[in-house]
Amino acid sequence: MVEFETTDPTLLGEMTITISLANADGGTDVLAVHDGLPRGVPTDDNEAGWRESLEKLAVLVEAG
């Protein structure tokens, strides 16, 4: 469960992120499902942030 520390009422509330991993050709598929995304977080921004984070993680993992 995730909560933003904020006084902005549009960002308040609990968000649950469920992450699933599955074998894929040459790697691993990652699926992150968000339940309760606060109304103040645009879906596109949330997706872009996760995409950027996963790209950075891939660089670290592949570098060994």
PDBQT receptor file of N, H, CA, C and O in Angstrom, charges set to zero:
ATOM      1  N   MET A   1       0.844  -1.165   0.000  1.00  0.00    +0.000 N 
ATOM      2  CA  MET A   1       0.000   0.000   0.000  1.00  0.00    +0.000 C 
ATOM      3  C   MET A   1       0.894   1.234   0.000  1.00  0.00    +0.000 C 
ATOM      4  O   MET A   1       1.921   1.272   0.679  1.00  0.00    +0.000 OA
ATOM      5  N   VAL A   2       0.495   2.233  -0.762  1.00  0.00    +0.000 N 
ATOM      6  H   VAL A   2      -0.339   2.203  -1.313  1.00  0.00    +0.000 HD
ATOM      7  CA  VAL A   2       1.274   3.454  -0.921  1.00  0.00    +0.000 C 
ATOM      8  C   VAL A   2       0.369   4.646  -0.618  1.00  0.00    +0.000 C 
ATOM      9  O   VAL A   2      -0.798   4.670  -1.010  1.00  0.00    +0.000 OA
ATOM     10  N   GLU A   3       0.923   5.629   0.083  1.00  0.00    +0.000 N 
ATOM     11  H   GLU A   3       1.871   5.609   0.402  1.00  0.00    +0.000 HD
ATOM     12  CA  GLU A   3       0.224   6.891   0.316  1.00  0.00    +0.000 C 
ATOM     13  C   GLU A   3       1.215   8.024   0.094  1.00  0.00    +0.000 C 
ATOM     14  O   GLU A   3       2.357   7.952   0.548  1.00  0.00    +0.000 OA
ATOM     15  N   PHE A   4       0.780   9.070  -0.603  1.00  0.00    +0.000 N 
ATOM     16  H   PHE A   4      -0.147   9.129  -0.972  1.00  0.00    +0.000 HD
ATOM     17  CA  PHE A   4       1.606  10.254  -0.772  1.00  0.00    +0.000 C 
ATOM     18  C   PHE A   4       1.567  11.069   0.515  1.00  0.00    +0.000 C 
ATOM     19  O   PHE A   4       0.519  11.184   1.149  1.00  0.00    +0.000 OA
ATOM     20  N   GLU A   5       2.702  11.630   0.898  1.00  0.00    +0.000 N 
ATOM     21  H   GLU A   5       3.554  11.537   0.383  1.00  0.00    +0.000 HD
ATOM     22  CA  GLU A   5       2.737  12.578   2.011  1.00  0.00    +0.000 C 
ATOM     23  C   GLU A   5       2.503  13.956   1.422  1.00  0.00    +0.000 C 
ATOM     24  O   GLU A   5       3.397  14.545   0.814  1.00  0.00    +0.000 OA
ATOM     25  N   THR A   6       1.295  14.464   1.606  1.00  0.00    +0.000 N 
ATOM     26  H   THR A   6       0.569  13.986   2.100  1.00  0.00    +0.000 HD
ATOM     27  CA  THR A   6       0.913  15.716   0.969  1.00  0.00    +0.000 C 
ATOM     28  C   THR A   6      -0.264  16.354   1.689  1.00  0.00    +0.000 C 
ATOM     29  O   THR A   6      -1.007  15.692   2.414  1.00  0.00    +0.000 OA
ATOM     30  N   THR A   7      -0.415  17.634   1.475  1.00  0.00    +0.000 N 
ATOM     31  H   THR A   7       0.188  18.171   0.886  1.00  0.00    +0.000 HD
ATOM     32  CA  THR A   7      -1.613  18.322   1.949  1.00  0.00    +0.000 C 
ATOM     33  C   THR A   7      -2.578  18.575   0.791  1.00  0.00    +0.000 C 
ATOM     34  O   THR A   7      -3.664  19.121   0.991  1.00  0.00    +0.000 OA
ATOM     35  N   ASP A   8      -2.179  18.178  -0.419  1.00  0.00    +0.000 N 
ATOM     36  H   ASP A   8      -1.298  17.735  -0.581  1.00  0.00    +0.000 HD
ATOM     37  CA  ASP A   8      -3.013  18.337  -1.607  1.00  0.00    +0.000 C 
ATOM     38  C   ASP A   8      -4.150  17.305  -1.544  1.00  0.00    +0.000 C 
ATOM     39  O   ASP A   8      -3.888  16.104  -1.607  1.00  0.00    +0.000 OA
ATOM     40  N   PRO A   9      -5.388  17.749  -1.423  1.00  0.00    +0.000 N 
ATOM     41  CA  PRO A   9      -6.501  16.799  -1.295  1.00  0.00    +0.000 C 
ATOM     42  C   PRO A   9      -6.689  15.901  -2.518  1.00  0.00    +0.000 C 
ATOM     43  O   PRO A   9      -7.292  14.834  -2.405  1.00  0.00    +0.000 OA
ATOM     44  N   THR A  10      -6.180  16.316  -3.691  1.00  0.00    +0.000 N 
ATOM     45  H   THR A  10      -5.690  17.183  -3.782  1.00  0.00    +0.000 HD
ATOM     46  CA  THR A  10      -6.328  15.474  -4.884  1.00  0.00    +0.000 C 
ATOM     47  C   THR A  10      -5.334  14.319  -4.900  1.00  0.00    +0.000 C 
ATOM     48  O   THR A  10      -5.447  13.417  -5.730  1.00  0.00    +0.000 OA
ATOM     49  N   LEU A  11      -4.358  14.338  -3.988  1.00  0.00    +0.000 N 
ATOM     50  H   LEU A  11      -4.266  15.071  -3.314  1.00  0.00    +0.000 HD
ATOM     51  CA  LEU A  11      -3.358  13.267  -3.934  1.00  0.00    +0.000 C 
ATOM     52  C   LEU A  11      -3.520  12.376  -2.703  1.00  0.00    +0.000 C 
ATOM     53  O   LEU A  11      -2.736  11.450  -2.494  1.00  0.00    +0.000 OA
ATOM     54  N   LEU A  12      -4.533  12.657  -1.897  1.00  0.00    +0.000 N 
ATOM     55  H   LEU A  12      -5.170  13.408  -2.067  1.00  0.00    +0.000 HD
ATOM     56  CA  LEU A  12      -4.736  11.878  -0.681  1.00  0.00    +0.000 C 
ATOM     57  C   LEU A  12      -5.399  10.539  -0.990  1.00  0.00    +0.000 C 
ATOM     58  O   LEU A  12      -6.108  10.397  -1.986  1.00  0.00    +0.000 OA
ATOM     59  N   GLY A  13      -5.157   9.570  -0.128  1.00  0.00    +0.000 N 
ATOM     60  H   GLY A  13      -4.581   9.685   0.681  1.00  0.00    +0.000 HD
ATOM     61  CA  GLY A  13      -5.769   8.257  -0.261  1.00  0.00    +0.000 C 
ATOM     62  C   GLY A  13      -4.724   7.174  -0.380  1.00  0.00    +0.000 C 
ATOM     63  O   GLY A  13      -3.548   7.430  -0.635  1.00  0.00    +0.000 OA
ATOM     64  N   GLU A  14      -5.192   5.954  -0.186  1.00  0.00    +0.000 N 
ATOM     65  H   GLU A  14      -6.148   5.746   0.022  1.00  0.00    +0.000 HD
ATOM     66  CA  GLU A  14      -4.299   4.796  -0.267  1.00  0.00    +0.000 C 
ATOM     67  C   GLU A  14      -4.363   4.199  -1.667  1.00  0.00    +0.000 C 
ATOM     68  O   GLU A  14      -5.436   4.069  -2.257  1.00  0.00    +0.000 OA
ATOM     69  N   MET A  15      -3.207   3.844  -2.179  1.00  0.00    +0.000 N 
ATOM     70  H   MET A  15      -2.336   3.950  -1.700  1.00  0.00    +0.000 HD
ATOM     71  CA  MET A  15      -3.104   3.211  -3.484  1.00  0.00    +0.000 C 
ATOM     72  C   MET A  15      -2.432   1.857  -3.287  1.00  0.00    +0.000 C 
ATOM     73  O   MET A  15      -1.427   1.749  -2.584  1.00  0.00    +0.000 OA
ATOM     74  N   THR A  16      -2.985   0.845  -3.902  1.00  0.00    +0.000 N 
ATOM     75  H   THR A  16      -3.801   0.932  -4.473  1.00  0.00    +0.000 HD
ATOM     76  CA  THR A  16      -2.396  -0.487  -3.862  1.00  0.00    +0.000 C 
ATOM     77  C   THR A  16      -1.781  -0.787  -5.218  1.00  0.00    +0.000 C 
ATOM     78  O   THR A  16      -2.417  -0.592  -6.254  1.00  0.00    +0.000 OA
ATOM     79  N   ILE A  17      -0.539  -1.262  -5.207  1.00  0.00    +0.000 N 
ATOM     80  H   ILE A  17      -0.022  -1.421  -4.366  1.00  0.00    +0.000 HD
ATOM     81  CA  ILE A  17       0.142  -1.638  -6.449  1.00  0.00    +0.000 C 
ATOM     82  C   ILE A  17       0.430  -3.132  -6.367  1.00  0.00    +0.000 C 
ATOM     83  O   ILE A  17       1.131  -3.589  -5.464  1.00  0.00    +0.000 OA
ATOM     84  N   THR A  18      -0.112  -3.883  -7.310  1.00  0.00    +0.000 N 
ATOM     85  H   THR A  18      -0.681  -3.512  -8.043  1.00  0.00    +0.000 HD
ATOM     86  CA  THR A  18       0.119  -5.321  -7.380  1.00  0.00    +0.000 C 
ATOM     87  C   THR A  18       1.047  -5.584  -8.559  1.00  0.00    +0.000 C 
ATOM     88  O   THR A  18       0.734  -5.236  -9.697  1.00  0.00    +0.000 OA
ATOM     89  N   ILE A  19       2.184  -6.196  -8.277  1.00  0.00    +0.000 N 
ATOM     90  H   ILE A  19       2.439  -6.478  -7.352  1.00  0.00    +0.000 HD
ATOM     91  CA  ILE A  19       3.184  -6.450  -9.316  1.00  0.00    +0.000 C 
ATOM     92  C   ILE A  19       3.251  -7.945  -9.598  1.00  0.00    +0.000 C 
ATOM     93  O   ILE A  19       3.389  -8.760  -8.686  1.00  0.00    +0.000 OA
ATOM     94  N   SER A  20       3.151  -8.288 -10.879  1.00  0.00    +0.000 N 
ATOM     95  H   SER A  20       3.040  -7.626 -11.620  1.00  0.00    +0.000 HD
ATOM     96  CA  SER A  20       3.260  -9.683 -11.314  1.00  0.00    +0.000 C 
ATOM     97  C   SER A  20       4.440  -9.806 -12.265  1.00  0.00    +0.000 C 
ATOM     98  O   SER A  20       4.673  -8.942 -13.110  1.00  0.00    +0.000 OA
ATOM     99  N   LEU A  21       5.176 -10.896 -12.110  1.00  0.00    +0.000 N 
ATOM    100  H   LEU A  21       4.987 -11.598 -11.423  1.00  0.00    +0.000 HD
ATOM    101  CA  LEU A  21       6.314 -11.186 -12.979  1.00  0.00    +0.000 C 
ATOM    102  C   LEU A  21       6.033 -12.474 -13.735  1.00  0.00    +0.000 C 
ATOM    103  O   LEU A  21       5.475 -13.416 -13.172  1.00  0.00    +0.000 OA
ATOM    104  N   ALA A  22       6.414 -12.524 -15.007  1.00  0.00    +0.000 N 
ATOM    105  H   ALA A  22       6.867 -11.759 -15.465  1.00  0.00    +0.000 HD
ATOM    106  CA  ALA A  22       6.215 -13.715 -15.823  1.00  0.00    +0.000 C 
ATOM    107  C   ALA A  22       7.412 -13.902 -16.738  1.00  0.00    +0.000 C 
ATOM    108  O   ALA A  22       7.993 -12.933 -17.226  1.00  0.00    +0.000 OA
ATOM    109  N   ASN A  23       7.773 -15.156 -16.967  1.00  0.00    +0.000 N 
ATOM    110  H   ASN A  23       7.301 -15.943 -16.571  1.00  0.00    +0.000 HD
ATOM    111  CA  ASN A  23       8.857 -15.455 -17.915  1.00  0.00    +0.000 C 
ATOM    112  C   ASN A  23       8.474 -14.961 -19.301  1.00  0.00    +0.000 C 
ATOM    113  O   ASN A  23       7.314 -15.046 -19.704  1.00  0.00    +0.000 OA
ATOM    114  N   ALA A  24       9.455 -14.446 -20.023  1.00  0.00    +0.000 N 
ATOM    115  H   ALA A  24      10.397 -14.376 -19.696  1.00  0.00    +0.000 HD
ATOM    116  CA  ALA A  24       9.250 -13.978 -21.386  1.00  0.00    +0.000 C 
ATOM    117  C   ALA A  24      10.497 -14.336 -22.187  1.00  0.00    +0.000 C 
ATOM    118  O   ALA A  24      11.558 -14.588 -21.616  1.00  0.00    +0.000 OA
ATOM    119  N   ASP A  25      10.366 -14.357 -23.494  1.00  0.00    +0.000 N 
ATOM    120  H   ASP A  25       9.504 -14.153 -23.958  1.00  0.00    +0.000 HD
ATOM    121  CA  ASP A  25      11.521 -14.640 -24.339  1.00  0.00    +0.000 C 
ATOM    122  C   ASP A  25      12.619 -13.632 -24.044  1.00  0.00    +0.000 C 
ATOM    123  O   ASP A  25      12.446 -12.438 -24.289  1.00  0.00    +0.000 OA
ATOM    124  N   GLY A  26      13.741 -14.097 -23.521  1.00  0.00    +0.000 N 
ATOM    125  H   GLY A  26      13.881 -15.067 -23.322  1.00  0.00    +0.000 HD
ATOM    126  CA  GLY A  26      14.889 -13.240 -23.271  1.00  0.00    +0.000 C 
ATOM    127  C   GLY A  26      14.773 -12.349 -22.051  1.00  0.00    +0.000 C 
ATOM    128  O   GLY A  26      15.584 -11.437 -21.887  1.00  0.00    +0.000 OA
ATOM    129  N   GLY A  27      13.798 -12.577 -21.194  1.00  0.00    +0.000 N 
ATOM    130  H   GLY A  27      13.139 -13.318 -21.328  1.00  0.00    +0.000 HD
ATOM    131  CA  GLY A  27      13.691 -11.716 -20.024  1.00  0.00    +0.000 C 
ATOM    132  C   GLY A  27      12.472 -12.011 -19.168  1.00  0.00    +0.000 C 
ATOM    133  O   GLY A  27      12.039 -13.155 -19.033  1.00  0.00    +0.000 OA
ATOM    134  N   THR A  28      11.940 -10.955 -18.603  1.00  0.00    +0.000 N 
ATOM    135  H   THR A  28      12.293 -10.026 -18.713  1.00  0.00    +0.000 HD
ATOM    136  CA  THR A  28      10.800 -11.054 -17.693  1.00  0.00    +0.000 C 
ATOM    137  C   THR A  28       9.797  -9.960 -18.025  1.00  0.00    +0.000 C 
ATOM    138  O   THR A  28      10.164  -8.799 -18.206  1.00  0.00    +0.000 OA
ATOM    139  N   ASP A  29       8.528 -10.343 -18.103  1.00  0.00    +0.000 N 
ATOM    140  H   ASP A  29       8.230 -11.286 -17.957  1.00  0.00    +0.000 HD
ATOM    141  CA  ASP A  29       7.460  -9.356 -18.245  1.00  0.00    +0.000 C 
ATOM    142  C   ASP A  29       7.066  -8.886 -16.854  1.00  0.00    +0.000 C 
ATOM    143  O   ASP A  29       6.927  -9.691 -15.933  1.00  0.00    +0.000 OA
ATOM    144  N   VAL A  30       6.887  -7.579 -16.707  1.00  0.00    +0.000 N 
ATOM    145  H   VAL A  30       7.000  -6.925 -17.455  1.00  0.00    +0.000 HD
ATOM    146  CA  VAL A  30       6.469  -6.985 -15.444  1.00  0.00    +0.000 C 
ATOM    147  C   VAL A  30       5.134  -6.296 -15.665  1.00  0.00    +0.000 C 
ATOM    148  O   VAL A  30       4.986  -5.481 -16.576  1.00  0.00    +0.000 OA
ATOM    149  N   LEU A  31       4.152  -6.635 -14.814  1.00  0.00    +0.000 N 
ATOM    150  H   LEU A  31       4.272  -7.298 -14.074  1.00  0.00    +0.000 HD
ATOM    151  CA  LEU A  31       2.845  -5.999 -14.874  1.00  0.00    +0.000 C 
ATOM    152  C   LEU A  31       2.577  -5.370 -13.511  1.00  0.00    +0.000 C 
ATOM    153  O   LEU A  31       2.571  -6.067 -12.496  1.00  0.00    +0.000 OA
ATOM    154  N   ALA A  32       2.355  -4.052 -13.483  1.00  0.00    +0.000 N 
ATOM    155  H   ALA A  32       2.360  -3.486 -14.307  1.00  0.00    +0.000 HD
ATOM    156  CA  ALA A  32       2.041  -3.342 -12.250  1.00  0.00    +0.000 C 
ATOM    157  C   ALA A  32       0.624  -2.776 -12.378  1.00  0.00    +0.000 C 
ATOM    158  O   ALA A  32       0.360  -1.931 -13.233  1.00  0.00    +0.000 OA
ATOM    159  N   VAL A  33      -0.281  -3.252 -11.522  1.00  0.00    +0.000 N 
ATOM    160  H   VAL A  33      -0.066  -3.939 -10.828  1.00  0.00    +0.000 HD
ATOM    161  CA  VAL A  33      -1.670  -2.815 -11.547  1.00  0.00    +0.000 C 
ATOM    162  C   VAL A  33      -1.910  -1.903 -10.349  1.00  0.00    +0.000 C 
ATOM    163  O   VAL A  33      -1.638  -2.277  -9.208  1.00  0.00    +0.000 OA
ATOM    164  N   HIS A  34      -2.415  -0.722 -10.616  1.00  0.00    +0.000 N 
ATOM    165  H   HIS A  34      -2.636  -0.419 -11.543  1.00  0.00    +0.000 HD
ATOM    166  CA  HIS A  34      -2.680   0.276  -9.574  1.00  0.00    +0.000 C 
ATOM    167  C   HIS A  34      -4.169   0.317  -9.264  1.00  0.00    +0.000 C 
ATOM    168  O   HIS A  34      -4.996   0.483 -10.161  1.00  0.00    +0.000 OA
ATOM    169  N   ASP A  35      -4.498   0.167  -8.008  1.00  0.00    +0.000 N 
ATOM    170  H   ASP A  35      -3.827   0.032  -7.280  1.00  0.00    +0.000 HD
ATOM    171  CA  ASP A  35      -5.872   0.328  -7.547  1.00  0.00    +0.000 C 
ATOM    172  C   ASP A  35      -5.907   1.525  -6.610  1.00  0.00    +0.000 C 
ATOM    173  O   ASP A  35      -5.122   1.604  -5.665  1.00  0.00    +0.000 OA
ATOM    174  N   GLY A  36      -6.814   2.452  -6.871  1.00  0.00    +0.000 N 
ATOM    175  H   GLY A  36      -7.452   2.388  -7.638  1.00  0.00    +0.000 HD
ATOM    176  CA  GLY A  36      -6.959   3.612  -6.005  1.00  0.00    +0.000 C 
ATOM    177  C   GLY A  36      -6.015   4.749  -6.341  1.00  0.00    +0.000 C 
ATOM    178  O   GLY A  36      -5.649   5.528  -5.461  1.00  0.00    +0.000 OA
ATOM    179  N   LEU A  37      -5.613   4.859  -7.608  1.00  0.00    +0.000 N 
ATOM    180  H   LEU A  37      -5.910   4.226  -8.323  1.00  0.00    +0.000 HD
ATOM    181  CA  LEU A  37      -4.748   5.969  -8.020  1.00  0.00    +0.000 C 
ATOM    182  C   LEU A  37      -5.469   7.277  -7.700  1.00  0.00    +0.000 C 
ATOM    183  O   LEU A  37      -6.593   7.484  -8.159  1.00  0.00    +0.000 OA
ATOM    184  N   PRO A  38      -4.840   8.168  -6.917  1.00  0.00    +0.000 N 
ATOM    185  CA  PRO A  38      -5.501   9.425  -6.565  1.00  0.00    +0.000 C 
ATOM    186  C   PRO A  38      -5.884  10.227  -7.808  1.00  0.00    +0.000 C 
ATOM    187  O   PRO A  38      -5.182  10.203  -8.819  1.00  0.00    +0.000 OA
ATOM    188  N   ARG A  39      -7.002  10.932  -7.715  1.00  0.00    +0.000 N 
ATOM    189  H   ARG A  39      -7.572  10.952  -6.893  1.00  0.00    +0.000 HD
ATOM    190  CA  ARG A  39      -7.502  11.672  -8.884  1.00  0.00    +0.000 C 
ATOM    191  C   ARG A  39      -6.547  12.762  -9.344  1.00  0.00    +0.000 C 
ATOM    192  O   ARG A  39      -6.646  13.220 -10.482  1.00  0.00    +0.000 OA
ATOM    193  N   GLY A  40      -5.625  13.187  -8.486  1.00  0.00    +0.000 N 
ATOM    194  H   GLY A  40      -5.545  12.815  -7.562  1.00  0.00    +0.000 HD
ATOM    195  CA  GLY A  40      -4.675  14.234  -8.837  1.00  0.00    +0.000 C 
ATOM    196  C   GLY A  40      -3.469  13.735  -9.616  1.00  0.00    +0.000 C 
ATOM    197  O   GLY A  40      -2.618  14.528 -10.018  1.00  0.00    +0.000 OA
ATOM    198  N   VAL A  41      -3.389  12.421  -9.833  1.00  0.00    +0.000 N 
ATOM    199  H   VAL A  41      -4.080  11.777  -9.507  1.00  0.00    +0.000 HD
ATOM    200  CA  VAL A  41      -2.273  11.850 -10.598  1.00  0.00    +0.000 C 
ATOM    201  C   VAL A  41      -2.806  11.437 -11.967  1.00  0.00    +0.000 C 
ATOM    202  O   VAL A  41      -3.540  10.454 -12.066  1.00  0.00    +0.000 OA
ATOM    203  N   PRO A  42      -2.452  12.164 -13.017  1.00  0.00    +0.000 N 
ATOM    204  CA  PRO A  42      -2.915  11.782 -14.352  1.00  0.00    +0.000 C 
ATOM    205  C   PRO A  42      -2.395  10.386 -14.731  1.00  0.00    +0.000 C 
ATOM    206  O   PRO A  42      -1.226  10.068 -14.515  1.00  0.00    +0.000 OA
ATOM    207  N   THR A  43      -3.259   9.585 -15.284  1.00  0.00    +0.000 N 
ATOM    208  H   THR A  43      -4.209   9.843 -15.459  1.00  0.00    +0.000 HD
ATOM    209  CA  THR A  43      -2.902   8.219 -15.662  1.00  0.00    +0.000 C 
ATOM    210  C   THR A  43      -1.680   8.195 -16.577  1.00  0.00    +0.000 C 
ATOM    211  O   THR A  43      -0.787   7.365 -16.405  1.00  0.00    +0.000 OA
ATOM    212  N   ASP A  44      -1.642   9.107 -17.548  1.00  0.00    +0.000 N 
ATOM    213  H   ASP A  44      -2.367   9.781 -17.688  1.00  0.00    +0.000 HD
ATOM    214  CA  ASP A  44      -0.505   9.146 -18.479  1.00  0.00    +0.000 C 
ATOM    215  C   ASP A  44       0.803   9.442 -17.742  1.00  0.00    +0.000 C 
ATOM    216  O   ASP A  44       1.838   8.855 -18.054  1.00  0.00    +0.000 OA
ATOM    217  N   ASP A  45       0.757  10.350 -16.768  1.00  0.00    +0.000 N 
ATOM    218  H   ASP A  45      -0.084  10.827 -16.514  1.00  0.00    +0.000 HD
ATOM    219  CA  ASP A  45       1.955  10.669 -15.986  1.00  0.00    +0.000 C 
ATOM    220  C   ASP A  45       2.394   9.470 -15.153  1.00  0.00    +0.000 C 
ATOM    221  O   ASP A  45       3.588   9.190 -15.041  1.00  0.00    +0.000 OA
ATOM    222  N   ASN A  46       1.441   8.773 -14.576  1.00  0.00    +0.000 N 
ATOM    223  H   ASN A  46       0.471   9.001 -14.666  1.00  0.00    +0.000 HD
ATOM    224  CA  ASN A  46       1.753   7.590 -13.776  1.00  0.00    +0.000 C 
ATOM    225  C   ASN A  46       2.421   6.522 -14.645  1.00  0.00    +0.000 C 
ATOM    226  O   ASN A  46       3.429   5.935 -14.253  1.00  0.00    +0.000 OA
ATOM    227  N   GLU A  47       1.854   6.279 -15.820  1.00  0.00    +0.000 N 
ATOM    228  H   GLU A  47       1.035   6.756 -16.138  1.00  0.00    +0.000 HD
ATOM    229  CA  GLU A  47       2.429   5.286 -16.734  1.00  0.00    +0.000 C 
ATOM    230  C   GLU A  47       3.828   5.697 -17.186  1.00  0.00    +0.000 C 
ATOM    231  O   GLU A  47       4.732   4.863 -17.242  1.00  0.00    +0.000 OA
ATOM    232  N   ALA A  48       4.009   6.959 -17.503  1.00  0.00    +0.000 N 
ATOM    233  H   ALA A  48       3.275   7.637 -17.457  1.00  0.00    +0.000 HD
ATOM    234  CA  ALA A  48       5.326   7.440 -17.942  1.00  0.00    +0.000 C 
ATOM    235  C   ALA A  48       6.355   7.290 -16.819  1.00  0.00    +0.000 C 
ATOM    236  O   ALA A  48       7.498   6.905 -17.071  1.00  0.00    +0.000 OA
ATOM    237  N   GLY A  49       5.958   7.588 -15.598  1.00  0.00    +0.000 N 
ATOM    238  H   GLY A  49       5.030   7.901 -15.394  1.00  0.00    +0.000 HD
ATOM    239  CA  GLY A  49       6.874   7.438 -14.463  1.00  0.00    +0.000 C 
ATOM    240  C   GLY A  49       7.290   5.998 -14.253  1.00  0.00    +0.000 C 
ATOM    241  O   GLY A  49       8.461   5.716 -13.999  1.00  0.00    +0.000 OA
ATOM    242  N   TRP A  50       6.329   5.079 -14.359  1.00  0.00    +0.000 N 
ATOM    243  H   TRP A  50       5.378   5.308 -14.565  1.00  0.00    +0.000 HD
ATOM    244  CA  TRP A  50       6.677   3.658 -14.206  1.00  0.00    +0.000 C 
ATOM    245  C   TRP A  50       7.570   3.188 -15.349  1.00  0.00    +0.000 C 
ATOM    246  O   TRP A  50       8.526   2.444 -15.129  1.00  0.00    +0.000 OA
ATOM    247  N   ARG A  51       7.263   3.619 -16.559  1.00  0.00    +0.000 N 
ATOM    248  H   ARG A  51       6.487   4.224 -16.738  1.00  0.00    +0.000 HD
ATOM    249  CA  ARG A  51       8.076   3.221 -17.719  1.00  0.00    +0.000 C 
ATOM    250  C   ARG A  51       9.520   3.690 -17.529  1.00  0.00    +0.000 C 
ATOM    251  O   ARG A  51      10.459   2.932 -17.772  1.00  0.00    +0.000 OA
ATOM    252  N   GLU A  52       9.693   4.929 -17.097  1.00  0.00    +0.000 N 
ATOM    253  H   GLU A  52       8.931   5.545 -16.899  1.00  0.00    +0.000 HD
ATOM    254  CA  GLU A  52      11.035   5.476 -16.869  1.00  0.00    +0.000 C 
ATOM    255  C   GLU A  52      11.756   4.709 -15.760  1.00  0.00    +0.000 C 
ATOM    256  O   GLU A  52      12.940   4.397 -15.888  1.00  0.00    +0.000 OA
ATOM    257  N   SER A  53      11.056   4.411 -14.692  1.00  0.00    +0.000 N 
ATOM    258  H   SER A  53      10.094   4.664 -14.589  1.00  0.00    +0.000 HD
ATOM    259  CA  SER A  53      11.665   3.668 -13.580  1.00  0.00    +0.000 C 
ATOM    260  C   SER A  53      12.097   2.273 -14.012  1.00  0.00    +0.000 C 
ATOM    261  O   SER A  53      13.183   1.818 -13.655  1.00  0.00    +0.000 OA
ATOM    262  N   LEU A  54      11.249   1.592 -14.780  1.00  0.00    +0.000 N 
ATOM    263  H   LEU A  54      10.366   1.962 -15.070  1.00  0.00    +0.000 HD
ATOM    264  CA  LEU A  54      11.592   0.245 -15.236  1.00  0.00    +0.000 C 
ATOM    265  C   LEU A  54      12.753   0.262 -16.233  1.00  0.00    +0.000 C 
ATOM    266  O   LEU A  54      13.570  -0.659 -16.248  1.00  0.00    +0.000 OA
ATOM    267  N   GLU A  55      12.831   1.300 -17.062  1.00  0.00    +0.000 N 
ATOM    268  H   GLU A  55      12.168   2.049 -17.050  1.00  0.00    +0.000 HD
ATOM    269  CA  GLU A  55      13.965   1.427 -17.988  1.00  0.00    +0.000 C 
ATOM    270  C   GLU A  55      15.268   1.615 -17.210  1.00  0.00    +0.000 C 
ATOM    271  O   GLU A  55      16.295   1.037 -17.567  1.00  0.00    +0.000 OA
ATOM    272  N   LYS A  56      15.228   2.418 -16.155  1.00  0.00    +0.000 N 
ATOM    273  H   LYS A  56      14.394   2.887 -15.865  1.00  0.00    +0.000 HD
ATOM    274  CA  LYS A  56      16.420   2.619 -15.320  1.00  0.00    +0.000 C 
ATOM    275  C   LYS A  56      16.804   1.324 -14.605  1.00  0.00    +0.000 C 
ATOM    276  O   LYS A  56      17.988   1.003 -14.501  1.00  0.00    +0.000 OA
ATOM    277  N   LEU A  57      15.822   0.586 -14.116  1.00  0.00    +0.000 N 
ATOM    278  H   LEU A  57      14.860   0.847 -14.200  1.00  0.00    +0.000 HD
ATOM    279  CA  LEU A  57      16.089  -0.697 -13.470  1.00  0.00    +0.000 C 
ATOM    280  C   LEU A  57      16.724  -1.674 -14.449  1.00  0.00    +0.000 C 
ATOM    281  O   LEU A  57      17.663  -2.386 -14.094  1.00  0.00    +0.000 OA
ATOM    282  N   ALA A  58      16.226  -1.711 -15.663  1.00  0.00    +0.000 N 
ATOM    283  H   ALA A  58      15.463  -1.132 -15.951  1.00  0.00    +0.000 HD
ATOM    284  CA  ALA A  58      16.792  -2.607 -16.681  1.00  0.00    +0.000 C 
ATOM    285  C   ALA A  58      18.254  -2.287 -16.951  1.00  0.00    +0.000 C 
ATOM    286  O   ALA A  58      19.068  -3.199 -17.095  1.00  0.00    +0.000 OA
ATOM    287  N   VAL A  59      18.597  -1.012 -17.022  1.00  0.00    +0.000 N 
ATOM    288  H   VAL A  59      17.935  -0.271 -16.905  1.00  0.00    +0.000 HD
ATOM    289  CA  VAL A  59      19.981  -0.608 -17.251  1.00  0.00    +0.000 C 
ATOM    290  C   VAL A  59      20.867  -1.128 -16.113  1.00  0.00    +0.000 C 
ATOM    291  O   VAL A  59      21.951  -1.656 -16.358  1.00  0.00    +0.000 OA
ATOM    292  N   LEU A  60      20.402  -0.978 -14.877  1.00  0.00    +0.000 N 
ATOM    293  H   LEU A  60      19.521  -0.549 -14.678  1.00  0.00    +0.000 HD
ATOM    294  CA  LEU A  60      21.181  -1.463 -13.721  1.00  0.00    +0.000 C 
ATOM    295  C   LEU A  60      21.338  -2.981 -13.736  1.00  0.00    +0.000 C 
ATOM    296  O   LEU A  60      22.429  -3.498 -13.496  1.00  0.00    +0.000 OA
ATOM    297  N   VAL A  61      20.262  -3.684 -14.014  1.00  0.00    +0.000 N 
ATOM    298  H   VAL A  61      19.376  -3.264 -14.209  1.00  0.00    +0.000 HD
ATOM    299  CA  VAL A  61      20.307  -5.145 -14.006  1.00  0.00    +0.000 C 
ATOM    300  C   VAL A  61      21.202  -5.667 -15.129  1.00  0.00    +0.000 C 
ATOM    301  O   VAL A  61      22.001  -6.580 -14.919  1.00  0.00    +0.000 OA
ATOM    302  N   GLU A  62      21.067  -5.088 -16.309  1.00  0.00    +0.000 N 
ATOM    303  H   GLU A  62      20.419  -4.346 -16.479  1.00  0.00    +0.000 HD
ATOM    304  CA  GLU A  62      21.847  -5.554 -17.444  1.00  0.00    +0.000 C 
ATOM    305  C   GLU A  62      23.334  -5.231 -17.302  1.00  0.00    +0.000 C 
ATOM    306  O   GLU A  62      24.176  -5.911 -17.887  1.00  0.00    +0.000 OA
ATOM    307  N   ALA A  63      23.657  -4.194 -16.525  1.00  0.00    +0.000 N 
ATOM    308  H   ALA A  63      22.972  -3.642 -16.050  1.00  0.00    +0.000 HD
ATOM    309  CA  ALA A  63      25.063  -3.825 -16.320  1.00  0.00    +0.000 C 
ATOM    310  C   ALA A  63      25.746  -4.798 -15.348  1.00  0.00    +0.000 C 
ATOM    311  O   ALA A  63      26.973  -4.885 -15.294  1.00  0.00    +0.000 OA
ATOM    312  N   GLY A  64      24.922  -5.525 -14.582  1.00  0.00    +0.000 N 
ATOM    313  H   GLY A  64      23.925  -5.454 -14.626  1.00  0.00    +0.000 HD
ATOM    314  CA  GLY A  64      25.458  -6.519 -13.651  1.00  0.00    +0.000 C 
ATOM    315  C   GLY A  64      25.960  -5.891 -12.416  1.00  0.00    +0.000 C 
ATOM    316  O   GLY A  64      26.446  -6.586 -11.523  1.00  0.00    +0.000 OA
TER     317      GLY A  64
